[in-house]
Amino acid sequence: MMTKVTRRDALKAVGTGVGAAALLPWLSDHGLVAFARIQETHAAPNPTALSAAQFATLETLVDAIIPTDDRSPGAKQARVADYIDLLLVESPPELTLAWLGGLAALDVEAGRRFNATFAKLNPSQIDAILHDISANEKDPKTTLETFFVMTKNATINGYYTSKIGIEQELRYKGNTFLREFVGCLTEDGKDCPHCGQKQQKV
């Protein structure tokens, strides 16, 4: 089973990237406005860079990378696939082609192993594929390994750009006056009463 991306590990990874293959631009101001509108209106997915089938594959993948937990909803509810679609609209053609190739390779692998598209797999089948394509995350060699790194980084960026990531996961409440900054007590082995972060079980 693939180790899920913990929220804490994801925050550490924001902006760091993993090799040139993982580098993606951030959304433009126009793209961020479009992403905010999608979240506010709860509009049905209407991808521009991706087909409906490609979008379904991507949505399944990002939700496997950051699933819903007891703290906050996952990447699907945060509309991370929409974020990536908007990003691809703004990206150079060669980067978009790399993503389309990665999505196609993922569906080919799902078909080869389980005779179905990736979006139609059950959780254990998804975990089996992700376990393999995430094994060489620090030094990806294959198309699917490289694609996983790209998608993981974009998923983290999109999640912590979303309303869910900022408000429900990070518990950001805007600029408010604090008499003192207490810090996160999970560092002392306790569940934090201030930010809501749960103690990491070892």
SEKE-658331 format. One line per 8 residues: for each residue x, y, z of N, C-alpha, C, O. Coordinates in nm, 4 decimals. Example, Ala and Ser with C-alpha at 12.3 -4.5 7.8 and 13.67 -1.06 7.14 Angstrom:
2
1.3190:-0.5690:0.7800:1.2300:-0.4500:0.7800:1.3200:-0.3300:0.7800:1.4236:-0.3319:0.8465 | 1.2850:-0.2250:0.7080:1.3670:-0.1060:0.7140:1.2900:0.0030:0.7870:1.3409:0.1138:0.8039 .
END
This chain:
202
0.0839:-0.1189:0.0000:0.0000:0.0000:0.0000:0.0877:0.1243:0.0000:0.1852:0.1331:0.0747 | 0.0514:0.2212:-0.0856:0.1275:0.3445:-0.0910:0.1056:0.4250:0.0366:-0.0066:0.4340:0.0863 | 0.2142:0.4842:0.0902:0.2008:0.5723:0.2044:0.1368:0.7018:0.1584:0.1896:0.7694:0.0701 | 0.0231:0.7370:0.2175:-0.0463:0.8590:0.1793:0.0361:0.9808:0.2182:0.1165:0.9752:0.3112 | 0.0159:1.0902:0.1471:0.0849:1.2150:0.1770:0.0210:1.2744:0.3022:-0.0965:1.3111:0.3001 | 0.0971:1.2844:0.4109:0.0425:1.3472:0.5299:0.0370:1.4973:0.5081:0.1144:1.5524:0.4298 | -0.0546:1.5633:0.5775:-0.0685:1.7078:0.5615:0.0623:1.7790:0.5994:0.1026:1.8755:0.5345 | 0.1273:1.7299:0.7048:0.2517:1.7947:0.7489:0.3627:1.7794:0.6450:0.4346:1.8751:0.6160 .
0.3767:1.6589:0.5890:0.4766:1.6376:0.4844:0.4456:1.7210:0.3610:0.5364:1.7718:0.2952 | 0.3178:1.7350:0.3299:0.2788:1.8140:0.2136:0.3192:1.9599:0.2313:0.3691:2.0228:0.1380 | 0.2978:2.0128:0.3502:0.3354:2.1520:0.3750:0.4857:2.1731:0.3604:0.5303:2.2758:0.3093 | 0.5626:2.0755:0.4056:0.7079:2.0862:0.3912:0.7503:2.0857:0.2452:0.8516:2.1450:0.2083 | 0.6708:2.0175:0.1623:0.7059:2.0018:0.0211:0.6647:2.1198:-0.0646:0.7127:2.1329:-0.1772 | 0.5770:2.2065:-0.0149:0.5284:2.3176:-0.0965:0.6460:2.4037:-0.1430:0.7246:2.4533:-0.0623 | 0.6556:2.4196:-0.2722:0.7565:2.5073:-0.3290:0.8943:2.4468:-0.3428:0.9823:2.5098:-0.4015 | 0.9170:2.3258:-0.2907:1.0519:2.2721:-0.2965:1.0787:2.2017:-0.4285:1.1888:2.2124:-0.4824 .
0.9789:2.1288:-0.4827:0.9979:2.0576:-0.6090:1.0858:1.9357:-0.5912:1.1569:1.9243:-0.4913 | 1.0817:1.8456:-0.6857:1.1674:1.7274:-0.6844:1.2224:1.7098:-0.8243:1.1670:1.6346:-0.9045 | 1.3306:1.7787:-0.8535:1.3919:1.7670:-0.9852:1.3197:1.8490:-1.0895:1.2089:1.8979:-1.0669 | 1.3840:1.8635:-1.2044:1.3315:1.9482:-1.3100:1.1965:1.8999:-1.3605:1.1128:1.9802:-1.4018 | 1.1754:1.7689:-1.3573:1.0500:1.7139:-1.4092:0.9301:1.7583:-1.3264:0.8175:1.7594:-1.3761 | 0.9535:1.7951:-1.1994:0.8431:1.8302:-1.1116:0.8098:1.9784:-1.1167:0.7092:2.0211:-1.0599 | 0.8929:2.0575:-1.1839:0.8727:2.2007:-1.1812:0.7496:2.2401:-1.2612:0.7375:2.2074:-1.3793 | 0.6596:2.3099:-1.1962:0.5389:2.3592:-1.2612:0.5209:2.5054:-1.2241:0.5530:2.5458:-1.1123 .
0.4697:2.5848:-1.3174:0.4427:2.7245:-1.2825:0.3252:2.7326:-1.1872:0.2458:2.6390:-1.1778 | 0.3136:2.8435:-1.1170:0.1958:2.8689:-1.0355:0.0907:2.9320:-1.1245:0.1236:2.9870:-1.2296 | -0.0343:2.9251:-1.0844:-0.1404:2.9886:-1.1607:-0.1215:3.1391:-1.1663:-0.0761:3.2010:-1.0701 | -0.1567:3.1966:-1.2797:-0.1572:3.3413:-1.2932:-0.2699:3.4001:-1.2086:-0.3537:3.3265:-1.1565 | -0.2718:3.5322:-1.1949:-0.3810:3.5962:-1.1213:-0.5156:3.5629:-1.1848:-0.6142:3.5395:-1.1150 | -0.5185:3.5610:-1.3170:-0.6427:3.5259:-1.3882:-0.6839:3.3821:-1.3560:-0.8014:3.3538:-1.3330 | -0.5853:3.2918:-1.3549:-0.6143:3.1530:-1.3230:-0.6630:3.1358:-1.1805:-0.7527:3.0555:-1.1548 | -0.6050:3.2102:-1.0876:-0.6475:3.2017:-0.9477:-0.7912:3.2503:-0.9302:-0.8674:3.1945:-0.8513 .
-0.8270:3.3543:-1.0041:-0.9652:3.4031:-0.9990:-1.0605:3.2956:-1.0513:-1.1665:3.2722:-0.9932 | -1.0223:3.2307:-1.1608:-1.1060:3.1239:-1.2170:-1.1173:3.0073:-1.1192:-1.2246:2.9488:-1.1046 | -1.0071:2.9733:-1.0519:-1.0083:2.8639:-0.9547:-1.0979:2.8988:-0.8362:-1.1731:2.8142:-0.7878 | -1.0898:3.0231:-0.7898:-1.1748:3.0659:-0.6786:-1.3223:3.0598:-0.7185:-1.4071:3.0222:-0.6375 | -1.3529:3.0966:-0.8427:-1.4916:3.0954:-0.8885:-1.5464:2.9526:-0.8934:-1.6617:2.9284:-0.8577 | -1.4630:2.8587:-0.9376:-1.5048:2.7185:-0.9415:-1.5418:2.6697:-0.8015:-1.6420:2.6004:-0.7834 | -1.4601:2.7065:-0.7032:-1.4853:2.6618:-0.5662:-1.6084:2.7295:-0.5066:-1.6882:2.6657:-0.4379 | -1.6231:2.8589:-0.5333:-1.7336:2.9331:-0.4734:-1.8687:2.8899:-0.5295:-1.9675:2.8831:-0.4563 .
-1.8727:2.8608:-0.6590:-1.9997:2.8268:-0.7235:-2.0290:2.6769:-0.7212:-2.1397:2.6343:-0.7543 | -1.9284:2.5964:-0.6818:-1.9416:2.4508:-0.6844:-1.9824:2.4027:-0.8244:-2.0605:2.3087:-0.8398 | -1.9276:2.4696:-0.9242:-1.9605:2.4377:-1.0627:-1.9147:2.2960:-1.0970:-1.8132:2.2480:-1.0465 | -1.9908:2.2309:-1.1827:-1.9497:2.0981:-1.2298:-1.8195:2.1114:-1.3084:-1.7977:2.2131:-1.3742 | -1.7331:2.0108:-1.3025:-1.6075:2.0180:-1.3777:-1.6327:2.0449:-1.5255:-1.7198:1.9842:-1.5877 | -1.5543:2.1374:-1.5799:-1.5645:2.1716:-1.7216:-1.4227:2.1940:-1.7735:-1.3852:2.3065:-1.8066 | -1.3437:2.0859:-1.7807:-1.2015:2.1025:-1.8152:-1.1816:2.1577:-1.9556:-1.2617:2.1348:-2.0462 | -1.0724:2.2309:-1.9700:-1.0384:2.2917:-2.0983:-0.9195:2.2224:-2.1632:-0.9219:2.1921:-2.2825 .
-0.8155:2.1974:-2.0845:-0.6952:2.1330:-2.1383:-0.7126:1.9824:-2.1490:-0.6494:1.9182:-2.2329 | -0.7968:1.9265:-2.0657:-0.8142:1.7811:-2.0583:-0.9512:1.7394:-2.1097:-1.0474:1.8157:-2.1023 | -0.9589:1.6180:-2.1615:-1.0887:1.5604:-2.1961:-1.1574:1.5149:-2.0675:-1.0955:1.5109:-1.9612 | -1.2855:1.4808:-2.0783:-1.3583:1.4331:-1.9607:-1.2941:1.3064:-1.9038:-1.2849:1.2908:-1.7820 | -1.2500:1.2164:-1.9912:-1.1871:1.0922:-1.9450:-1.0526:1.1202:-1.8782:-1.0215:1.0617:-1.7745 | -0.9732:1.2090:-1.9371:-0.8447:1.2449:-1.8767:-0.8655:1.3127:-1.7417:-0.7906:1.2883:-1.6471 | -0.9670:1.3975:-1.7332:-0.9970:1.4661:-1.6076:-1.0361:1.3656:-1.5001:-0.9949:1.3792:-1.3849 | -1.1154:1.2647:-1.5365:-1.1566:1.1629:-1.4394:-1.0359:1.0858:-1.3868:-1.0288:1.0551:-1.2678 .
-0.9415:1.0547:-1.4747:-0.8184:0.9867:-1.4322:-0.7405:1.0744:-1.3361:-0.6947:1.0276:-1.2318 | -0.7252:1.2018:-1.3709:-0.6506:1.2944:-1.2866:-0.7187:1.3134:-1.1521:-0.6519:1.3152:-1.0488 | -0.8502:1.3276:-1.1518:-0.9242:1.3494:-1.0274:-0.9088:1.2301:-0.9328:-0.8960:1.2476:-0.8117 | -0.9101:1.1100:-0.9884:-0.8902:0.9899:-0.9077:-0.7503:0.9858:-0.8491:-0.7314:0.9479:-0.7335 | -0.6524:1.0252:-0.9296:-0.5134:1.0228:-0.8839:-0.4878:1.1241:-0.7733:-0.4275:1.0900:-0.6716 | -0.5328:1.2487:-0.7913:-0.5044:1.3504:-0.6894:-0.5741:1.3174:-0.5583:-0.5223:1.3478:-0.4509 | -0.6925:1.2548:-0.5669:-0.7638:1.2211:-0.4441:-0.6980:1.1046:-0.3717:-0.7122:1.0906:-0.2503 | -0.6260:1.0209:-0.4461:-0.5481:0.9140:-0.3819:-0.4237:0.9704:-0.3149:-0.3757:0.9150:-0.2160 .
-0.3719:1.0796:-0.3678:-0.2520:1.1416:-0.3106:-0.2860:1.2164:-0.1827:-0.2155:1.2024:-0.0827 | -0.3930:1.2959:-0.1838:-0.4391:1.3631:-0.0612:-0.5869:1.3286:-0.0426:-0.6747:1.3999:-0.0912 | -0.6136:1.2183:0.0285:-0.7529:1.1783:0.0510:-0.8155:1.2549:0.1672:-0.7461:1.3230:0.2428 | -0.9446:1.2432:0.1799:-1.0146:1.2991:0.2953:-0.9671:1.2300:0.4227:-0.9466:1.1086:0.4240 | -0.9499:1.3070:0.5294:-0.9193:1.2476:0.6600:-1.0082:1.3124:0.7652:-1.1013:1.3855:0.7316 | -0.9798:1.2859:0.8927:-1.0667:1.3374:0.9981:-1.0473:1.4855:1.0244:-1.1181:1.5440:1.1064 | -0.9512:1.5469:0.9550:-0.9258:1.6904:0.9732:-0.9905:1.7750:0.8637:-1.0467:1.8810:0.8915 | -0.9825:1.7283:0.7405:-1.0321:1.8090:0.6292:-1.0602:1.7227:0.5070:-1.0095:1.6110:0.4967 .
-1.1417:1.7744:0.4135:-1.1675:1.7009:0.2888:-1.0399:1.6870:0.2067:-0.9410:1.7566:0.2299 | -1.0445:1.5957:0.1103:-0.9274:1.5681:0.0290:-0.9197:1.6506:-0.0980:-0.9919:1.7487:-0.1155 | -0.8292:1.6078:-0.1869:-0.7987:1.6850:-0.3070:-0.9160:1.6921:-0.4040:-0.9308:1.7914:-0.4752 | -0.9991:1.5893:-0.4080:-1.1133:1.5944:-0.4996:-1.2096:1.7052:-0.4598:-1.2511:1.7853:-0.5435 | -1.2450:1.7095:-0.3316:-1.3363:1.8134:-0.2849:-1.2741:1.9517:-0.2957:-1.3455:2.0503:-0.3140 | -1.1418:1.9603:-0.2845:-1.0721:2.0886:-0.2956:-1.0580:2.1337:-0.4406:-1.0056:2.2419:-0.4670 | -1.1036:2.0527:-0.5335:-1.1039:2.0829:-0.6768:-0.9633:2.0953:-0.7344:-0.9367:2.1790:-0.8206 | -0.8743:2.0101:-0.6848:-0.7355:2.0137:-0.7295:-0.7221:1.9771:-0.8775:-0.6369:2.0322:-0.9471 .
-0.8053:1.8848:-0.9261:-0.7993:1.8506:-1.0684:-0.8340:1.9716:-1.1548:-0.7752:1.9917:-1.2611 | -0.9300:2.0519:-1.1085:-0.9634:2.1756:-1.1804:-0.8443:2.2719:-1.1794:-0.8149:2.3372:-1.2795 | -0.7767:2.2793:-1.0648:-0.6571:2.3640:-1.0531:-0.5528:2.3221:-1.1566:-0.4955:2.4070:-1.2249 | -0.5282:2.1926:-1.1683:-0.4269:2.1440:-1.2619:-0.4708:2.1681:-1.4059:-0.3883:2.2030:-1.4903 | -0.5984:2.1502:-1.4351:-0.6477:2.1787:-1.5702:-0.6248:2.3253:-1.6058:-0.5795:2.3559:-1.7161 | -0.6554:2.4157:-1.5136:-0.6299:2.5577:-1.5369:-0.4809:2.5836:-1.5565:-0.4415:2.6655:-1.6395 | -0.3997:2.5138:-1.4799:-0.2549:2.5282:-1.4906:-0.2053:2.4837:-1.6278:-0.1184:2.5479:-1.6868 | -0.2602:2.3750:-1.6776:-0.2184:2.3233:-1.8079:-0.2596:2.4175:-1.9215:-0.1902:2.4269:-2.0227 .
-0.3718:2.4866:-1.9047:-0.4140:2.5852:-2.0052:-0.3074:2.6939:-2.0189:-0.2845:2.7451:-2.1284 | -0.2427:2.7286:-1.9086:-0.1435:2.8356:-1.9083:-0.0015:2.7863:-1.9346:0.0903:2.8674:-1.9473 | 0.0178:2.6556:-1.9430:0.1518:2.5981:-1.9521:0.1995:2.5887:-2.0968:0.1181:2.5901:-2.1891 | 0.3323:2.5790:-2.1174:0.3858:2.5575:-2.2518:0.3361:2.4251:-2.3091:0.3106:2.3314:-2.2334 | 0.3218:2.4154:-2.4412:0.2679:2.2935:-2.5037:0.3426:2.1668:-2.4650:0.2808:2.0615:-2.4490 | 0.4759:2.1751:-2.4496:0.5522:2.0547:-2.4173:0.5188:2.0022:-2.2775:0.5224:1.8815:-2.2539 | 0.4867:2.0924:-2.1855:0.4492:2.0486:-2.0510:0.3103:1.9857:-2.0521:0.2869:1.8841:-1.9866 | 0.2189:2.0463:-2.1264:0.0853:1.9889:-2.1398:0.0926:1.8498:-2.2017:0.0239:1.7579:-2.1573 .
0.1759:1.8348:-2.3044:0.1907:1.7039:-2.3689:0.2473:1.6008:-2.2710:0.2080:1.4842:-2.2741 | 0.3396:1.6435:-2.1840:0.3955:1.5526:-2.0842:0.2858:1.5031:-1.9903:0.2841:1.3857:-1.9532 | 0.1943:1.5920:-1.9519:0.0837:1.5526:-1.8651:-0.0123:1.4591:-1.9367:-0.0571:1.3596:-1.8798 | -0.0437:1.4914:-2.0617:-0.1338:1.4040:-2.1379:-0.0721:1.2661:-2.1555:-0.1414:1.1646:-2.1479 | 0.0586:1.2633:-2.1791:0.1277:1.1348:-2.1914:0.1267:1.0575:-2.0614:0.1108:0.9354:-2.0619 | 0.1437:1.1272:-1.9497:0.1408:1.0614:-1.8194:0.0043:1.0033:-1.7879:-0.0055:0.8915:-1.7375 | -0.1009:1.0779:-1.8169:-0.2373:1.0284:-1.7936:-0.2665:0.9066:-1.8801:-0.3271:0.8096:-1.8345 | -0.2222:0.9128:-2.0063:-0.2424:0.7986:-2.0957:-0.1668:0.6765:-2.0456:-0.2200:0.5655:-2.0477 .
-0.0423:0.6959:-2.0002:0.0382:0.5843:-1.9505:-0.0246:0.5231:-1.8253:-0.0184:0.4018:-1.8048 | -0.0847:0.6074:-1.7423:-0.1500:0.5579:-1.6205:-0.2702:0.4707:-1.6555:-0.2911:0.3658:-1.5946 | -0.3486:0.5139:-1.7530:-0.4632:0.4328:-1.7951:-0.4189:0.3030:-1.8625:-0.4823:0.1989:-1.8455 | -0.3094:0.3097:-1.9393:-0.2564:0.1881:-2.0011:-0.2136:0.0883:-1.8929:-0.2420:-0.0311:-1.9026 | -0.1449:0.1389:-1.7897:-0.1003:0.0519:-1.6810:-0.2192:-0.0092:-1.6067:-0.2177:-0.1273:-1.5722 | -0.3226:0.0727:-1.5825:-0.4428:0.0211:-1.5162:-0.5101:-0.0863:-1.6015:-0.5561:-0.1881:-1.5497 | -0.5153:-0.0629:-1.7314:-0.5755:-0.1622:-1.8206:-0.4955:-0.2902:-1.8266:-0.5517:-0.3998:-1.8292 | -0.3627:-0.2760:-1.8290:-0.2755:-0.3935:-1.8353:-0.2905:-0.4794:-1.7105:-0.2939:-0.6022:-1.7192 .
-0.2994:-0.4158:-1.5957:-0.3015:-0.4905:-1.4708:-0.4424:-0.5305:-1.4250:-0.4610:-0.6362:-1.3645 | -0.5406:-0.4456:-1.4543:-0.6733:-0.4710:-1.3973:-0.7857:-0.4616:-1.5000:-0.9031:-0.4707:-1.4641 | -0.7512:-0.4437:-1.6260:-0.8504:-0.4428:-1.7343:-0.9567:-0.3347:-1.7143:-1.0754:-0.3578:-1.7374 | -0.9126:-0.2170:-1.6712:-1.0044:-0.1041:-1.6513:-0.9243:0.0247:-1.6572:-0.8019:0.0225:-1.6438 | -0.9919:0.1368:-1.6769:-0.9229:0.2655:-1.6689:-0.8911:0.2946:-1.5226:-0.9510:0.2358:-1.4326 | -0.7975:0.3848:-1.4994:-0.7547:0.4163:-1.3631:-0.8721:0.4671:-1.2794:-0.8837:0.4339:-1.1614 | -0.9586:0.5475:-1.3405:-1.0721:0.6047:-1.2671:-1.1722:0.4993:-1.2225:-1.2526:0.5246:-1.1327 | -1.1686:0.3811:-1.2839:-1.2635:0.2751:-1.2500:-1.2073:0.1739:-1.1494:-1.2767:0.0795:-1.1117 .
-1.0836:0.1929:-1.1063:-1.0221:0.0972:-1.0146:-1.0759:0.1134:-0.8735:-1.1229:0.2206:-0.8353 | -1.0683:0.0052:-0.7963:-1.1053:0.0156:-0.6553:-0.9837:0.0634:-0.5751:-0.8724:0.0643:-0.6276 | -1.0034:0.1029:-0.4488:-0.8928:0.1608:-0.3710:-0.7691:0.0724:-0.3612:-0.6570:0.1227:-0.3689 | -0.7872:-0.0575:-0.3445:-0.6693:-0.1442:-0.3318:-0.5930:-0.1528:-0.4639:-0.4703:-0.1615:-0.4630 | -0.6622:-0.1504:-0.5759:-0.5961:-0.1514:-0.7058:-0.5207:-0.0204:-0.7306:-0.4098:-0.0209:-0.7840 | -0.5819:0.0912:-0.6914:-0.5152:0.2212:-0.7037:-0.3891:0.2231:-0.6190:-0.2838:0.2680:-0.6644 | -0.3998:0.1740:-0.4950:-0.2829:0.1705:-0.4070:-0.1717:0.0844:-0.4653:-0.0540:0.1182:-0.4526 | -0.2077:-0.0257:-0.5287:-0.1070:-0.1149:-0.5863:-0.0271:-0.0438:-0.6956:0.0952:-0.0559:-0.7013 .
-0.0962:0.0299:-0.7818:-0.0267:0.1034:-0.8872:0.0562:0.2175:-0.8289:0.1716:0.2365:-0.8671 | -0.0025:0.2931:-0.7367:0.0707:0.4062:-0.6797:0.1912:0.3612:-0.5987:0.2924:0.4311:-0.5941 | 0.1814:0.2463:-0.5355:0.2961:0.1922:-0.4623:0.4148:0.1766:-0.5552:0.5278:0.2082:-0.5183 | 0.3895:0.1279:-0.6758:0.4984:0.1022:-0.7702:0.5509:0.2311:-0.8330:0.6723:0.2489:-0.8435 | 0.4623:0.3211:-0.8749:0.5098:0.4397:-0.9474:0.5654:0.5476:-0.8536:0.6257:0.6446:-0.8995 | 0.5452:0.5306:-0.7222:0.6020:0.6263:-0.6270:0.7297:0.5740:-0.5618:0.7878:0.6409:-0.4764 | 0.7733:0.4550:-0.6017:0.8870:0.3906:-0.5345:1.0180:0.4668:-0.5532:1.1031:0.4660:-0.4642 | 1.0349:0.5322:-0.6676:1.1597:0.6054:-0.6952:1.1346:0.7548:-0.7031:1.1817:0.8225:-0.7945 .
1.0598:0.8051:-0.6063:1.0162:0.9440:-0.6102:1.1311:1.0437:-0.6163:1.1196:1.1472:-0.6819 | 1.2417:1.0140:-0.5487:1.3542:1.1080:-0.5469:1.4390:1.1020:-0.6732:1.5161:1.1939:-0.7009 | 1.4252:0.9952:-0.7491:1.5027:0.9811:-0.8718:1.4210:0.9018:-0.9738:1.4555:0.7884:-1.0070 | 1.3118:0.9623:-1.0235:1.2232:0.8883:-1.1135:1.2929:0.8505:-1.2436:1.3708:0.9278:-1.2994 | 1.2628:0.7292:-1.2904:1.3270:0.6788:-1.4109:1.2280:0.6625:-1.5269:1.2618:0.6911:-1.6417 | 1.1073:0.6171:-1.4972:1.0114:0.5876:-1.6024:0.9143:0.7044:-1.6216:0.9106:0.7985:-1.5423 | 0.8368:0.6953:-1.7287:0.7349:0.7973:-1.7555:0.6362:0.8081:-1.6403:0.6012:0.9183:-1.5981 | 0.5913:0.6937:-1.5895:0.4930:0.6961:-1.4818:0.5527:0.7467:-1.3510:0.4852:0.8168:-1.2755 .
0.6769:0.7125:-1.3234:0.7412:0.7634:-1.2017:0.7565:0.9154:-1.2087:0.7319:0.9855:-1.1105 | 0.7970:0.9655:-1.3248:0.8103:1.1099:-1.3428:0.6747:1.1781:-1.3328:0.6613:1.2839:-1.2712 | 0.5751:1.1166:-1.3939:0.4405:1.1732:-1.3899:0.3870:1.1779:-1.2468:0.3205:1.2743:-1.2087 | 0.4155:1.0752:-1.1679:0.3690:1.0759:-1.0294:0.4297:1.1939:-0.9528:0.3596:1.2616:-0.8775 | 0.5588:1.2186:-0.9718:0.6240:1.3303:-0.9021:0.5610:1.4629:-0.9441:0.5326:1.5480:-0.8598 | 0.5393:1.4800:-1.0736:0.4754:1.6018:-1.1231:0.3374:1.6199:-1.0604:0.3024:1.7288:-1.0150 | 0.2603:1.5123:-1.0586:0.1232:1.5207:-1.0082:0.1211:1.5448:-0.8580:0.0401:1.6234:-0.8088 | 0.2089:1.4784:-0.7853:0.2130:1.4987:-0.6395:0.2422:1.6441:-0.6060:0.1754:1.7032:-0.5211 .
0.3421:1.7021:-0.6726:0.3769:1.8407:-0.6427:0.2649:1.9368:-0.6812:0.2349:2.0309:-0.6078 | 0.2032:1.9123:-0.7973:0.0926:1.9982:-0.8391:-0.0271:1.9822:-0.7458:-0.0987:2.0787:-0.7189 | -0.0487:1.8603:-0.6964:-0.1583:1.8349:-0.6029:-0.1380:1.9116:-0.4729:-0.2314:1.9719:-0.4200 | -0.0178:1.9088:-0.4230:0.0131:1.9827:-0.2995:-0.0063:2.1324:-0.3207:-0.0681:2.1995:-0.2381 | 0.0465:2.1852:-0.4318:0.0305:2.3276:-0.4600:-0.1170:2.3646:-0.4730:-0.1623:2.4642:-0.4165 | -0.1920:2.2824:-0.5488:-0.3333:2.3114:-0.5679:-0.4128:2.3017:-0.4389:-0.5004:2.3842:-0.4130 | -0.3823:2.2006:-0.3576:-0.4573:2.1808:-0.2334:-0.4387:2.2993:-0.1390:-0.5348:2.3470:-0.0786 | -0.3151:2.3463:-0.1266:-0.2902:2.4562:-0.0338:-0.3106:2.5934:-0.0975:-0.2780:2.6962:-0.0380 .
-0.3650:2.5935:-0.2191:-0.4150:2.7157:-0.2812:-0.5667:2.7212:-0.2691:-0.6268:2.8274:-0.2850 | -0.6285:2.6073:-0.2409:-0.7745:2.5978:-0.2372:-0.8318:2.6524:-0.1066:-0.7615:2.6669:-0.0066 | -0.9610:2.6822:-0.1107:-1.0317:2.7294:0.0086:-1.0296:2.6230:0.1176:-1.0106:2.6540:0.2352 | -1.0492:2.4971:0.0779:-1.0462:2.3883:0.1754:-0.9081:2.3769:0.2386:-0.8967:2.3651:0.3606 | -0.8036:2.3805:0.1572:-0.6681:2.3683:0.2099:-0.6299:2.4806:0.3027:-0.5652:2.4592:0.4052 | -0.6708:2.6019:0.2657:-0.6328:2.7188:0.3466:-0.7168:2.7291:0.4733:-0.6632:2.7481:0.5825 | -0.8487:2.7165:0.4587:-0.9370:2.7440:0.5721:-0.9634:2.6221:0.6601:-0.9648:2.6333:0.7827 | -0.9847:2.5045:0.5977:-1.0173:2.3869:0.6789:-0.8933:2.3105:0.7226:-0.8872:2.2626:0.8359 .
-0.7941:2.2982:0.6343:-0.6734:2.2250:0.6714:-0.5787:2.3112:0.7544:-0.5356:2.2708:0.8624 | -0.5461:2.4312:0.7032:-0.4526:2.5185:0.7751:-0.5202:2.5987:0.8853:-0.4532:2.6568:0.9708 | -0.6544:2.6018:0.8831:-0.7333:2.6777:0.9822:-0.6964:2.8259:0.9810:-0.6955:2.8916:1.0851 | -0.6658:2.8774:0.8617:-0.6316:3.0192:0.8509:-0.7572:3.1027:0.8706:-0.8586:3.0771:0.8057 | -0.7529:3.2004:0.9574:-0.8688:3.2818:0.9903:-0.8510:3.4274:0.9503:-0.9279:3.5133:0.9935 | -0.7510:3.4557:0.8689:-0.7269:3.5936:0.8281:-0.6421:3.6672:0.9296:-0.5920:3.6078:1.0250 | -0.6266:3.7952:0.9091:-0.5445:3.8765:0.9985:-0.6224:3.9105:1.1243:-0.7121:3.9947:1.1223 | -0.5876:3.8448:1.2331:-0.6527:3.8721:1.3606:-0.5465:3.9002:1.4660:-0.4334:3.8525:1.4560 .
-0.5841:3.9782:1.5671:-0.4904:4.0151:1.6725:-0.4684:3.8973:1.7672:-0.5646:3.8370:1.8147 | -0.3431:3.8648:1.7945:-0.3077:3.7602:1.8895:-0.2300:3.8219:2.0057:-0.1327:3.8940:1.9835 | -0.2713:3.7945:2.1282:-0.1959:3.8428:2.2434:-0.0632:3.7703:2.2571:0.0358:3.8268:2.3037 | -0.0628:3.6439:2.2157:0.0612:3.5674:2.2145:0.0502:3.4579:2.1099:-0.0596:3.4122:2.0783 | 0.1648:3.4156:2.0559:0.1671:3.3057:1.9613:0.2077:3.1807:2.0373:0.3221:3.1674:2.0808 | 0.1125:3.0891:2.0528:0.1357:2.9721:2.1362:0.2192:2.8671:2.0631:0.3022:2.7998:2.1240 | 0.1972:2.8536:1.9343:0.2660:2.7487:1.8592:0.1841:2.6216:1.8576:0.0810:2.6120:1.9243 | 0.2299:2.5248:1.7819:0.1570:2.3991:1.7669:0.2036:2.2995:1.8728:0.3206:2.2615:1.8757 .
0.1124:2.2578:1.9588:0.1492:2.1695:2.0691:0.1726:2.0270:2.0263:0.2155:1.9449:2.1073 | 0.1450:1.9943:1.8987:0.1752:1.8584:1.8543:0.3255:1.8333:1.8596:0.3694:1.7183:1.8644 | 0.4033:1.9391:1.8588:0.5477:1.9235:1.8705:0.5845:1.8675:2.0077:0.6906:1.8072:2.0235 | 0.4985:1.8867:2.1059:0.5219:1.8362:2.2410:0.4478:1.7054:2.2666:0.4319:1.6642:2.3815 | 0.4026:1.6405:2.1602:0.3368:1.5115:2.1749:0.1918:1.5167:2.2142:0.1387:1.4198:2.2684 | 0.1246:1.6313:2.1872:-0.0161:1.6448:2.2218:-0.0942:1.6887:2.0987:-0.0390:1.7470:2.0055 | -0.2256:1.6590:2.1007:-0.3115:1.7170:1.9993:-0.3189:1.8673:2.0257:-0.3348:1.9099:2.1401 | -0.3075:1.9472:1.9198:-0.3017:2.0923:1.9396:-0.4421:2.1515:1.9537:-0.5249:2.1335:1.8644 .
-0.4707:2.2218:2.0641:-0.6022:2.2836:2.0806:-0.6163:2.4127:2.0020:-0.7260:2.4678:1.9917 | -0.5052:2.4618:1.9459:-0.5071:2.5909:1.8769:-0.5284:2.5763:1.7268:-0.6155:2.6421:1.6699 | -0.4491:2.4900:1.6619:-0.4623:2.4748:1.5167:-0.5422:2.3505:1.4790:-0.5832:2.3367:1.3638 | -0.5650:2.2593:1.5744:-0.6435:2.1401:1.5466:-0.5620:2.0227:1.4954:-0.6170:1.9148:1.4734 | -0.4303:2.0416:1.4758:-0.3454:1.9332:1.4240:-0.3423:1.8189:1.5244:-0.3269:1.8407:1.6446 | -0.3574:1.6953:1.4732:-0.3543:1.5793:1.5590:-0.2099:1.5318:1.5770:-0.1269:1.5466:1.4873 | -0.1821:1.4757:1.6919:-0.0512:1.4182:1.7176:-0.0243:1.3074:1.6164:-0.1108:1.2234:1.5922 | 0.0928:1.3066:1.5584:0.1300:1.2031:1.4624:0.1635:1.0746:1.5377:0.2504:1.0727:1.6249 .
0.0924:0.9668:1.5021:0.1177:0.8395:1.5671:0.2394:0.7741:1.5031:0.2492:0.7663:1.3807 | 0.3305:0.7279:1.5848:0.4537:0.6645:1.5351:0.4358:0.5132:1.5355:0.5272:0.4401:1.4974 .
END
